[in-house]
Structure formats: C-alpha cells, structure tokens
Amino acid sequence: MQFRTSGIPEQAPPDRSWAGAPLSPAMAAVVSGARRRALRDGDHHVDTAHLLHSLVESDPEVREVFDGEARLARVLGYLVQRSIGYGLRWQGRQEGPGAQSVVREPGGEGWSPSATAALERAGRGAALRGRSHAGGPDLLAALVADPRCRAVEVLERAGVGAEWLAARTDDRPAAGDPPW
C-alpha cells in the first residue's frame, strides 16, 4: 500500500478566532474542504481560490448571492478546470502581497497570506456586525475585497465581477438580522 504525501502540513489552521469571531461549524467545514482540496491538488498552500471553491460548493447562502445558476456554473466550471490542471501556472507560487515568487518549502500552516487575510477580514466583519461567528457571506465579502487574490481572478475569468458580488454581499441581511 502506498500513501500519498504532500508538502502541505496535515494540520488544519488552529481552532481559534479569526480577528475576534470564531468560525461557525459550517465555516470550519469550508476551511477543512479548502485544505483537502489543496492537498488533493498538490498545491503548497491553501489559497483564496481553494476557499472560494469550497465555499461555493458547500454554502447555499453563498450560492444565492450569485443570483442564478448560470453565473454559479461558470465559476464552478472554472474552479474545476483549475483543479484538474488549468491552474498549474499557480503551482509553486505563493499567493499574497509580498509573497515569494516561488515557494521552496511550505511555510507557516500551509496558508497563503491572502487566504489568512481573508479569514481574518471575515472574522472582523462578523464581529463588527455583532455576530459571534463568521459565516459564508462574510468570507465571500472578504475574498472579493482583495482585488489581487486568486479568488477574484477566478471570478473575473468566469465573468462574475468582484465588485458586483461585493455589492450583493453588502445588500444581504446577515443571518439572524431583522429583514428591514
């Protein structure tokens, strides 16, 4: 029997608050899914495109933000193409501001600086709205807030504008908020 090995550490990100708001169980599943996708794809770091892929696949509230199956199908189609080889130009390169152009060894916890920043922004956004946990729309808003991240590149290439999505996430009431 052979076991696949990868350069990504096996541990998940620490079970901690991201900037004051812990991850909900649903968001913890998104984070775990992104980590598994990165491992499966042989990537050195979990990046924002991994987070986007896991988020879109697992969160019905996020899928609603896309306002229709056509946009969602284009995004998922692009993400699948990326996972089967289209994104090879990204392998070996770390995502994020000030990142090394080539990653020689996995660093930290196996998360790109942009993915870590997105999780922290999602936590801050939830905390500012008085929510105890960051949810899917919080993470989607955090992803589209960074115009240089891979998730935004995926969205733009799939024909879904990050600014349009940002406006849609801003217009949605948070879970548990009154509908007015």
HELIX and SHEET records of a PDB file:
HELIX    1   1 PRO A   25  ASP A   41  1                                  17    
HELIX    2   2 THR A   48  SER A   58  1                                  11    
HELIX    3   3 PRO A   60  VAL A   65  1                                   6    
HELIX    4   4 GLU A   69  SER A   83  1                                  15    
HELIX    5   5 TYR A   86  TRP A   90  5                                   5    
HELIX    6   6 PRO A  113  LEU A  128  1                                  16    
HELIX    7   7 GLY A  136  VAL A  144  1                                   9    
HELIX    8   8 ARG A  150  ARG A  157  1                                   8    
HELIX    9   9 ALA A  162  ASP A  171  1                                  10    
END                                                                             
